Amino acid sequence: MTEITHLTFGSDDAAITVESFINFACPYCKNYFKAADKTLQPLIEQGKVKHVIKHFDKTKQGLLKGTIANIYLDYHQSDETLKIIHKLYDTQREWKVSFAAIEEKMEQEFKLKPRNSADARSLAIHAETFERGINGIPTVFINGEKFEFNPLEDTQNVIESKLVQQINEA
C-alpha cells in the first residue's frame, strides 16, 4: 500500500493541528490560503501549530485545472512546493484559461513532471472528504473542529482574525 504524504508544515508534537482542504483553482481558497499562511507561519515556526494542506481534486469544470497543477507537486519538498503554490495563486487568472496553460506553466516555468503519488493521495483525500462530509472548499479544521468562516464574503483580514481567535480558543 502506498504511504500517503500530505503537504505538512510544523511539528507533529504541535498542540494545534490545522487541516486545510483547498483547490489551487478556487478563488475563495486563494483568499483563505493567503490568510492562513500569513497567520500560521509564525505559529508553525514557534512549534505551536502543524498545518496540513490537503488538495481536494474536485471535478467541477472550473476546478479541474487545480487538479492538474496538483499532479505535478512534490509534497516531500514542502518549502519549494509552498513557493509554487503562492505563485499559482498569484497567477491564477492566467493559467485557468486552459488545460494547456497550466500544463505549460508546471512543465516550463517550474520544470516539474506529473507525479504518480498524486493518484493515491487524491483517492485518499476523496475518501476522507466523503467520511467527514466535506463538500465544498475551502474547508478547514482546527484540532478536528470545523473552522467557521464565510469564504464567499470574508476578506483576507477577516479570515486572519477569525483564525487567530479560533486557534487561541483551541
Buried (B, 14 or more C-beta within 10 A) or exposed (E): EEEBEBBBBBEEEBEBBBBBBBBBBBEBBBBBBBBBBBBBBEBBEEEBBBBBBBBBBBEEEEBBBBBBBBBBBBBEEBEEBBEBBEBBBEEBEEBBEEEEBBBEBBEEEBEBEBBEBBEBBBEBBBEBBEEBEBEEBBBBBBBEEEBEBEBEEBEBEBBBBBBBEBBEEB
